[in-house]
Amino acid sequence: MNESEQQLREEPIKPRTPKLSAEKALPRSGADTLVKIIKGYAVSSNGGETQVNYKDVASAVGISPNVVSGNNSFLLESQILLSPKYGFYLPSENAVRFARESAWDEAGAKAHLRKIVLDCWFGQVVIQNFSLRSTLTKEDMKRALAIKSGAAEGDANSLEYLIDFIIYTGLILENENGSLAKGSLDGLAKATTPQSETTSKSLGERESPQDNDGVPSQPTISLVVHLHINNLNDLTADHATRLMGWLRTLQAGQHVPELRLEEGKIKEDS
């Protein structure tokens, strides 16, 4: 046994320190590469018709297979890709639309990616942060995304890639001084339409289920009462007592006069 072999045997093997990783999947490449991969999945799958693997995409767009596979988890979690079976993928409908339209109108095609991002956890982080502030620094956004994703210090580059991708979609705008501002939320209204419709129905007449004889029962009416106070001096104990009495009568289903506050007095309309 020579001296080097003896040293290898004598030196204890150091345990490998586990690396903390983010709880959410993060991109491993910048926005330009991610866009190429998305387009590659759309092209190689024939517009979402055929299931493909990462090697098919790599050869279609000229990117290393390791780069493609390294971003699959992020694209899957973001619902940009779907995986019908292990190892095979399909681009989502909006991803296919983006790939098709970007050749003719890339700026307009980004709206399809924004729709996807608005439903993702990082899209919600963007909306929440810009609802409180009009501008943010990249570090502020990076911190917010890191906390939400459970990212560790080693995920700093991936968080920057994520911000660049969000900027590419147009959900965030980058100012000349490097600060970030809210971009287009054109997909937000459609995303919240079902909830708005439900709210509207709750304020009006709803169809009640049919009884055992197949005859619809009486419709249920929901009433929302709004109180407008123009003068704080009208917030007296006497007015409060009269208002509470009116509400109790209303709850009992009896006829009541309408109360409205005008010029410092509560008037009754029969």
C-alpha positions, 0 to 999 in steps of 0.5 A: 500500500503506498502513502496516498492510499493509506491517507485515503483510508485513514481520513474519515469521510465527511458527511455531505451537508444537505442543501436547503431548497425552495418549497416552490419550483423555481426557474433555472434559466432566464426569461429568454431561455424559458420562452424558447423552451415554451415555444419548443414544447408547442412546436415539437408537440404539434400544438399540443397534439402529441406528448413529447419529452425534454429531449425532443424539445432540446433538439427542436430549439437547440438547447441542452437537454439538461437545461430543458429538464431543469426547468420542467418542474417550474413550467409544470407547477406554473401550469405552462406544461401538463404531464399526462404521464411520467416523462412526457409533457404537453403545453397548456392551451395558453402556452400554445396560443402564445407560441403561435401568435408570438411570431406575428405579434409578440407583445400581444401574445404575452397576454396568454402568458399573463393569464397563466401567471395570474393564476400562479403563486408568484402572480398572486405575490405580485398583485398583493405587493402592488396593491399596497405600493405603486413601485417596488425595488427588485430586492423588495420583490425578490424578498417577497417571492423568496418568503412565499416560495420558501427559498434559501440563500442558494436560490438567489439566482433563480429568484432573479430569473423568476422576476425577469420572466414576470417582467417579460410577460408584462405583469411587471414593468421595469423603470429606467431607474431599475424600480418595478411598477405594476404592469398589465392586469388584463387577465385579472378581470376574467379570472375573477368573473365567476366570483363577481357573478356569484356576488351579484346573484347573492344580492338579487333573486335566486332560483330556489330548488323545486319541491317534491311535486316538481313545483318551484318554491318561492324565490329567496330574496337577499337584501343588503342595507347600506347606511350613509352618514353625512354628518357625524353629529347625527350619530346619537343614541336616539338615532341608534335606538330607532335604527335598531328597532327598524332592523328588528322589524325588518328581520321579522318580515313586517312592513317598515318605513325607509329611513334616510339621513338628510341634512342632519335629520332622519326622515321616514318614507312610508 
